[in-house]
Amino acid sequence: MKKIFLLGIILMMFGCQNNQDKVVNTDPEGYSPLHLAKPDNYGEVFSLINTDIQKIVMEYKDENKIPDNDILGEFHGRALVDENGNIARIYLLNGVNKDIDELIIKTVENFDYQPGKIEGKAVPYKFDFKYKNVDYFMVAEEMPKPVGGIAAIGQKVRYPEIAKRAGIEGRVFVKAIIDTAGNVVETEVIKGLGAGTDEAAVEAIKNSKFIPGKINGKPVKVQVAIPILFKLQ
């Protein structure tokens, strides 16, 4: 199967002056963790970064015909954003391919950031970003959608009798991989309820058809999380 790359932006606690400064072994001081600083537009920006880097890596790999075995491991970068919302530095903590590493760093550099804020005061912050070699995307410009909506999946769910007798209600969350034809090719229960509900949720999803996700108008394989509600009447 043809491989593509997944760039999962990891929003953690952890930015470029020159190439010599990009590789470090210690954390810089004075930068707040992203989850504390929370710049106003961080959700939008990191979603865009995620999508853009996936496209860039996929296009570079296809154009240069890079074999999968030549790019193993996981890329790991760390960005520092100053109190004015400007990138101060981007550190390469673990590289995979020199050209792709540089493309990712330049992509992260070129986004518009905002300063973080703690108690109303602008503060510098840091965040990590990663990608690894897998055959699906976690984010796409057009995400997969079940044909007929989530209600169509719900109609396929069989409420287990043992769960009914036990009064078990709630949502089962299932991770599903949707291929370019809209078929469910992999599933995994993220959060279950037990008493047969997990299996019932997976079975209903496997028997459903999806409109595939797309990037640049092209169908791609995408991971989605699907909630299945179990509620007694």
Secondary structure as GFF3:
##gff-version 3
##sequence-region A 1 233
A	DSSP	three_ten_helix	19	21	.	.	.	ID=ss1
A	DSSP	beta_strand	32	33	.	.	.	ID=ss2
A	DSSP	alpha_helix	34	37	.	.	.	ID=ss3
A	DSSP	alpha_helix	42	64	.	.	.	ID=ss4
A	DSSP	three_ten_helix	68	70	.	.	.	ID=ss5
A	DSSP	beta_strand	74	81	.	.	.	ID=ss6
A	DSSP	beta_strand	87	94	.	.	.	ID=ss7
A	DSSP	alpha_helix	98	109	.	.	.	ID=ss8
A	DSSP	beta_strand	116	118	.	.	.	ID=ss9
A	DSSP	beta_strand	121	123	.	.	.	ID=ss10
A	DSSP	beta_strand	125	132	.	.	.	ID=ss11
A	DSSP	beta_strand	145	146	.	.	.	ID=ss12
A	DSSP	alpha_helix	150	154	.	.	.	ID=ss13
A	DSSP	alpha_helix	161	165	.	.	.	ID=ss14
A	DSSP	beta_strand	170	178	.	.	.	ID=ss15
A	DSSP	beta_strand	184	191	.	.	.	ID=ss16
A	DSSP	alpha_helix	197	206	.	.	.	ID=ss17
A	DSSP	beta_strand	210	211	.	.	.	ID=ss18
A	DSSP	beta_strand	213	215	.	.	.	ID=ss19
A	DSSP	beta_strand	218	220	.	.	.	ID=ss20
A	DSSP	beta_strand	222	230	.	.	.	ID=ss21
###
